[in-house]
Amino acid sequence: MKFLSLFAGIFSFGTSLFAAESPVGKVQQVAPGVYFHQGDIEKSGHCNHGWIVFKDYVLVVDANFPSGALEIIPKIRKTTDKPIKFVFDTHHHGDHAYGNKVFADAGATVVAHAGVLASMKEFETGAFGGKPGRWEFAAKGRADVRESKLHPPTLLFDKKKVFEDGQRRVELVHLGVAHTKGDGFAWLPKEKILFTGDACVNGPFNYVGDGDTAQWVKTLELAQKLGAETICPAHGPVGTQQVLVDQIAYFKAIRAEVAKLAGKTPEEAKAAAPAIRETLLKNAQIQRYVGQFLDAQVEKIFAEITGVTPKEKEGK
């Protein structure tokens, strides 16, 4: 349940986590017919949105929490009168998928990588016959979740799903494990715009509990080969391809520091986190990624590298 304790603040309104780095809540047109909206993670736990206008419909990137979905739909309506036909869950976490029902009620089909549905069944709710999950936890602190229902994606893909109308092309692609097992990217090859979900963020927002940082780096390096010039992250401001470069550099740097702890105990690795924090903060390229999740990142990466967790150690 570590994810729940780490994200408890995000699942509640009014929790201050990170200072806004750029204007939040304003619609930005990053290319003709392509929009980006930075969510208010500090006040509402909202992720960023993107939407792409086709000739006859709109494709939205990430459903957000229900309150985020309700906030963004009127803003989308101000940019186009085309119907919202699809919403793409970049992964299964609540701030990206819990608003699915709002979009479905508005006539949209929810599309995602097959791993998103699998992870929902495993982690998000007892509605599939298992024990209560993160949805039930979130409902205790968020009225918008409590008053809604989890709506799983119904249009699934494995490697790629293409939307094309002769003028616009969007490729939804799965490049491997990153932030989760089911991460998807929305790639616009003509405009060279990449919507990354939480696989790439622009600030101290990297939750690593459901991913694998070694594979994460490889997945981001594959994303880099697409040649994107504009990166639209799921948290933090929009940026150039440098955002992707910096995200990769951060994971490589923290993994290198944690690797030096091989042979130590998990407790010793945990104790080394403050020193690792100071080292990373000296690197101007990646210092913006250093935040309150760093201790958990050190613990998770140590387990990845050594195969030893605190619980396993105690049982020996």
Stockholm file with secondary structure:
# STOCKHOLM 1.0

chainA/1-316         MKFLSLFAGIFSFGTSLFAAESPVGKVQQVAPGVYFHQGDIEKSGHCNHGWIVFKDYVLVVDANFPSGALEIIPKIRKTTDKPIKFVFDTHHHGDHAYGNKVFADAGATVVAHAGVLASMKEFETGAFGGKPGRWEFAAKGRADVRESKLHPPTLLFDKKKVFEDGQRRVELVHLGVAHTKGDGFAWLPKEKILFTGDACVNGPFNYVGDGDTAQWVKTLELAQKLGAETICPAHGPVGTQQVLVDQIAYFKAIRAEVAKLAGKTPEEAKAAAPAIRETLLKNAQIQRYVGQFLDAQVEKIFAEITGVTPKEKEGK
#=GR chainA/1-316 SS CHHHHHTTTTTSTTCCCSCCSSCCSCEEEEETTEEEECCCHHHHCCCCEEEEECSSCEEEECCCSHHHHHHHHHHHHHHCCSCEEEEECSSSSHHHHTTHHHHHHTTCEEEEEHHHHHHIIIIICGGGSSSCCHHHHHHHHCHHHHTSCCCCCSEEESSEEEEECSSCEEEEECCSCSSSTTCCEEEETTTTEEEEETTSCSSSCCCCTTSCHHHHHHHHHHHHTTCCSEEEESSSCCEETHHHHHHHHHHHHHHHHHHTTTTSCHHHHHHTHHHHHHHHHTCTTTGGGCSTTHHHHHHHHHHHHHSCCHHHHHTC
#=GC SS_cons         CHHHHHTTTTTSTTCCCSCCSSCCSCEEEEETTEEEECCCHHHHCCCCEEEEECSSCEEEECCCSHHHHHHHHHHHHHHCCSCEEEEECSSSSHHHHTTHHHHHHTTCEEEEEHHHHHHIIIIICGGGSSSCCHHHHHHHHCHHHHTSCCCCCSEEESSEEEEECSSCEEEEECCSCSSSTTCCEEEETTTTEEEEETTSCSSSCCCCTTSCHHHHHHHHHHHHTTCCSEEEESSSCCEETHHHHHHHHHHHHHHHHHHTTTTSCHHHHHHTHHHHHHHHHTCTTTGGGCSTTHHHHHHHHHHHHHSCCHHHHHTC
//
